[in-house]
Amino acid sequence: MTFQLWAGEPERIALREGNAAWTRGQMAEAAAAHATQLHDDFGAEPGLICAVLVTANAAGIAALSAAFTAHGVVAPLSPAATPAELAAALARLRPQVVLAEPATQPLAQAALDRLASGEGGMPEGGTSLP
C-alpha cells in the first residue's frame, strides 16, 4: 500500500498560509523530496521511527508527509513541550530520525543536546534531519 495524501488533482489548492497557497502537487513534491532525503541520508526503510516536531504550517505538514511517504512510524511531538519533556520522550521513543521544521528546529536541537549530555540518554544511532 502506498501513502498518497496529496493524490489526484495536483493543481488543486491543498493549503493556505497567510497570502501563500500550495497545491496538492507542490505538497506532494515537497513530501517526496524530504522522503528521498530520509532514504538517501539516513537509509530510511519502512518502519523507520520518525519523531516529528512540527507546527501546523506548510513546512511542518511537508515534514510530516515525508515521514508517511517514507513509510515511517510517525511519533508526533508537541512544540509546546519543554526541551526536558522532549528529551524524555525521545529517550523513550528511541527514534532513528527527528524531523523538525525551521520554527521548531531550535527546540528539537535543545532536546537532542539534553540527551547527548546524558539527560535522558541519546537514542543509539539517533540524529536530526536538517
C-alpha positions in Angstrom: 0.0 0.0 0.0 1.3 3.4 -0.9 0.6 6.5 1.1 -0.9 9.2 -1.2 -2.1 12.1 0.9 -1.8 14.5 -2.0 -3.0 12.2 -4.8 -5.3 13.5 -7.5 -6.0 17.0 -8.8 -2.4 18.2 -8.5 -3.4 21.8 -9.3 -6.0 22.0 -6.5 -5.1 24.2 -3.5 -4.2 21.9 -0.6 -3.0 24.5 2.0 -3.2 28.2 2.5 -0.9 30.0 4.9 -1.2 33.8 5.1 -1.1 35.1 1.5 0.6 32.0 0.2 -1.0 28.8 -1.2 0.3 25.4 -2.0 -1.2 23.0 -4.5 -1.5 19.3 -3.9 1.2 18.8 -6.5 3.6 21.2 -4.7 2.9 19.4 -1.4 3.5 16.0 -3.0 6.8 17.2 -4.5 7.9 18.6 -1.1 7.0 15.4 0.7 8.7 13.2 -1.9 11.9 15.4 -1.8 12.0 15.1 2.0 11.3 11.3 1.9 14.1 10.9 -0.7 16.4 12.8 1.7 15.3 10.5 4.5 16.2 7.5 2.4 19.5 8.9 0.9 20.9 10.5 4.1 19.6 8.1 6.7 18.8 4.9 4.9 15.1 5.2 5.7 13.2 1.9 5.2 9.6 1.1 6.1 9.3 1.0 9.9 11.8 3.8 10.4 10.8 5.6 13.7 10.5 9.3 12.9 9.9 11.7 15.8 8.2 14.7 14.2 8.3 18.1 15.9 6.3 20.5 13.7 3.6 23.1 13.8 0.6 23.4 11.6 2.2 25.2 8.6 3.4 24.2 5.2 6.9 23.3 6.2 5.6 21.2 9.1 3.0 19.4 7.1 5.6 18.7 4.4 7.9 17.1 7.0 5.0 15.1 8.5 4.0 14.0 5.0 7.6 13.0 4.2 7.6 10.6 7.2 4.5 9.0 6.0 5.7 8.9 2.4 8.9 7.1 3.5 6.6 4.6 5.3 8.0 5.6 8.6 6.4 5.1 12.0 5.4 8.6 12.9 5.7 9.8 16.6 4.4 13.3 16.8 5.9 15.6 19.4 4.3 18.7 20.8 6.1 22.0 20.0 4.6 23.3 23.3 6.7 20.8 25.3 9.9 21.9 27.1 13.3 20.6 26.0 13.3 18.4 29.1 9.9 16.9 28.2 11.0 16.3 24.6 14.3 14.7 25.8 12.4 12.3 28.0 10.0 11.4 25.1 12.9 10.9 22.7 14.7 8.7 25.2 11.6 6.5 25.4 10.9 6.5 21.6 14.4 6.0 20.5 13.8 7.4 17.0 16.3 6.9 14.2 15.4 10.4 12.9 13.9 13.6 14.4 12.2 15.7 11.9 11.7 19.4 12.6 10.8 22.5 10.6 12.8 25.7 10.8 10.4 27.1 13.5 10.9 24.1 15.8 14.5 23.2 14.9 16.0 25.1 17.9 13.6 23.3 20.3 14.5 19.9 18.7 18.2 20.7 19.0 17.8 21.7 22.7 16.1 18.4 23.4 18.8 16.4 21.5 21.5 18.4 23.3 20.0 17.3 26.6 20.1 13.7 25.5 23.6 14.0 24.3 24.7 15.4 27.7 23.3 12.4 29.4 19.9 13.8 30.4 17.7 11.0 29.1 20.3 9.1 27.1 20.9 9.8 23.4 19.0 7.2 21.3 21.6 4.9 19.7 22.1 6.0 16.1 19.7 8.9 16.6 20.2 12.1 14.6 18.2 15.0 13.3 17.3 15.9 9.8 18.4 19.5 9.0 
